Each structure stands twice: as structure tokens, then as C-alpha cells.
Amino acid sequence: MNHMVQLLVVQLSLTFGVAGLLWPEKLVAVFDVLMFPWPATYKLVRANACGALAIAVILFAAIISRLHV
């Protein structure tokens, strides 16, 4: 069951990462709410998307390595 939660986190990271890279203009409104004192920019959304994709890759590698032990 623990793997299912981790796989869900990987899928959510991939979803937000790809959405941030393909449609940053649609996520700027969400980031305006989440990061209230600072204005959200396209550069910030794209940087967050790249970070989300990196987290997804790292978590996926951790899950795969744990399954093969």
C-alpha cells in the first residue's frame, strides 16, 4: 500500500510538471493564490514545473530501486 501512495505522488508531480510546461498561462492564476505576497510569473511556473518533473523522476527511481531489492 505504501507504494501506491508514492506512485500517486509521482503521478501528481508528473501532471503538474507537464501542465506547467505546456500551459503556464492557465496555472499562473493558481500560483497567484498559492504564493500570495509574490506575483506569479511564467518563469516561476516553468521553474516549478521543471522541479515537479525532477521530483517525479527521483521518486520513480526510488520506487524502482526498492522493488528490485
C-alpha positions as CSV (number, residue, x, y, z in Angstrom):
1,M,0.0,0.0,0.0
2,N,2.9,2.3,0.7
3,H,4.0,2.0,-3.0
4,M,0.5,3.2,-4.1
5,V,0.8,6.4,-2.2
6,Q,4.3,7.1,-3.6
7,L,3.1,6.2,-7.1
8,L,0.2,8.7,-6.6
9,V,2.7,11.4,-5.7
10,V,4.7,10.6,-8.8
11,Q,1.7,10.9,-11.0
12,L,0.6,14.2,-9.4
13,S,4.1,15.6,-9.9
14,L,4.1,14.5,-13.5
15,T,0.7,16.0,-14.1
16,F,1.6,19.4,-12.6
17,G,5.0,19.4,-14.3
18,V,3.7,18.7,-17.8
19,A,0.8,21.1,-17.3
20,G,3.2,23.8,-16.1
21,L,5.4,23.4,-19.2
22,L,2.6,23.2,-21.7
23,W,0.1,25.6,-20.3
24,P,1.8,28.1,-17.9
25,E,-0.8,30.8,-18.6
26,K,-3.5,28.6,-17.1
27,L,-1.5,27.9,-13.9
28,V,-0.5,31.5,-13.2
29,A,-3.9,32.1,-11.6
30,V,-3.3,29.1,-9.2
31,F,0.2,30.3,-8.3
32,D,-1.2,33.9,-7.7
33,V,-3.3,32.3,-4.9
34,L,-0.7,29.9,-3.6
35,M,2.2,32.5,-3.4
36,F,0.1,35.4,-2.2
37,P,2.7,38.1,-1.4
38,W,4.7,37.5,-4.6
39,P,3.5,37.9,-8.1
40,A,3.4,34.7,-10.2
41,T,5.2,34.8,-13.5
42,Y,5.6,32.4,-16.4
43,K,9.2,31.9,-15.4
44,L,8.2,30.9,-11.9
45,V,5.6,28.5,-13.2
46,R,8.0,26.9,-15.6
47,A,10.7,26.6,-12.9
48,N,8.1,24.9,-10.6
49,A,7.1,22.5,-13.5
50,C,10.8,21.5,-14.0
51,G,11.1,20.9,-10.3
52,A,8.0,18.8,-10.2
53,L,9.3,16.7,-13.1
54,A,12.6,16.2,-11.3
55,I,10.8,15.1,-8.2
56,A,8.7,12.7,-10.2
57,V,11.9,11.1,-11.7
58,I,13.7,10.9,-8.4
59,L,10.7,9.3,-6.7
60,F,10.1,6.9,-9.5
61,A,13.8,5.8,-9.4
62,A,13.5,5.3,-5.6
63,I,10.4,3.1,-6.1
64,I,12.0,1.0,-8.8
65,S,15.2,0.6,-6.8
66,R,13.2,-0.5,-3.7
67,L,11.2,-3.1,-5.8
68,H,14.4,-4.7,-7.1
69,V,16.0,-5.2,-3.6
